[in-house]
Amino acid sequence: MTETLVPLDEALDRYDPVMGLEVHVELNTATKMFCGCSTTFGAPPNTQVCPVCLALPGALPVVNEKAVESAIRIGLALNCEIAELSRFARKNYFYPDMPKNFQTSQYDEPIAFDGYLDVEVDGETYRIEVERAHMEEDTGKATHVGGSTGRIHGADHSLIDYNRAGIPLIEIVTRTIEVPGDKAAAVARAYVSTLRDLVGGLGVSDVRMDQGSLRADVNLSLKPKGSDVLGTRSETKNVNSFRSVERAVKFEISRHAGILDAGGSVLQETRHFHEDTGTTSSGREKSDADDYRYFPEPDLAPVAPSREWVEELRTTLPEPPAARRARLQADWGFSDLDMRDTVGAGALELVVATIEAGTTPQAAKKWWLGELARRANETGVDLDALPITPQVVAQIQGLIDAGRVNDKLARQVFDGVLAGEGTPDEVVAGRGLEVVSDEGALGAAVDQAIADNPDVAQKIRDGKVAAAGALIGAVMKQMRGQADAARVRELVLEKLG
Ligand SMILES: [Zn+2]
């Protein structure tokens, strides 16, 4: 089926987007939601299972207290009310990676509800209302073998690993988000990114989008400008980077507009997002009337957290994001624009960690928002998915501070580290990048440059110090960039002063 895509700005001239975001956060508890099985990632298939998470007849679940605690802390951090009585419910449907044929989730009695999260885009704050945050369990993982797409259609056979079945999840659901159309994609991205930082700060999840411990579903519909009638929505599932959240919103706006312009009607369905093309494709049809026959889980007692416990947990919350940002900005001496750029790039936590590893705030910002942002953009990944850690960035800055490499050579050290050539020291040694600190060699190079450029040398002798740049350039060229430019400048001025 060919789709007519309407350019984004044209689509936004005629339609307003309405969004809803659902984010699943995998908790980092040691054991599963309803049994004592380990949650360690990467174990051989089906080695972390028991009668409860395999749903063998007669097995009885028990709620993981730590997971409830994490859920409450997430709810409080999102400014939610915490339910005095919250219940689990069975969501009935069949899927082979879900051995019970129902998912233990929460329905009309979630643990947390009616909250909000403020996000910042281009210096404006947008309040995203959170309808609910509820507890549920993950499914197992199916691997479809033999087809070209990795999906079940066309596969020869499927393998199922139940290690993941029963891992605790928190699903955070927003109310409808209506912001100016040209901000919608950026607001969606900022929401997921701010939520990631918030939940990460609580220490309750690894919040790695690239590893699936945080994943977003993007609901989107369009309504004609001036209309109050909501359009039919699509639901793009399991988007796994900030960048992809933004692209999915933009693509769906263009796609919906194409359908509506042609007088068609948008199909209510789930969609898959494709990282390589930035497009979505049809998943399965879904109607609001999908009946999961929810009913209260009879094997689990309601969760009734005491108010004392809730208040105790409230005291464990980290500093609220806005207050923390203001404090960091003051500590770092960043301008409003510096801070906005840092947050907007999704680099806040990376900059924090780089500073903690020993660099100055300016240096940390320079690398993450400059060189590394460019690399991330080129390769189409989020900053934190680059194969480099804040500690390594700090090490490279350390090489500069020690005078072992200059800025230009440092960029080559970044190249080497990102290409998997080892630690910064190994890259410097392997590529022979260390600056020449041999004064004799430097002096000779300066003498040579002076001899080659007598006119320039005379200008400097006459007091035109600004002309030194030409000689420094000549020396750097002769040393193939491997010299400390500041030291070269000193030598030039000494010799001609
Ligand atoms: Zn188990």
Boltz pocket constraint, residues with backbone or C-beta under 6 A from the ligand:
constraints:
  - pocket:
      binder: B
      contacts: [[A, 32], [A, 35], [A, 36], [A, 37], [A, 48], [A, 49], [A, 50], [A, 51], [A, 52], [A, 53], [A, 54], [A, 165], [A, 166]]
      max_distance: 6.0
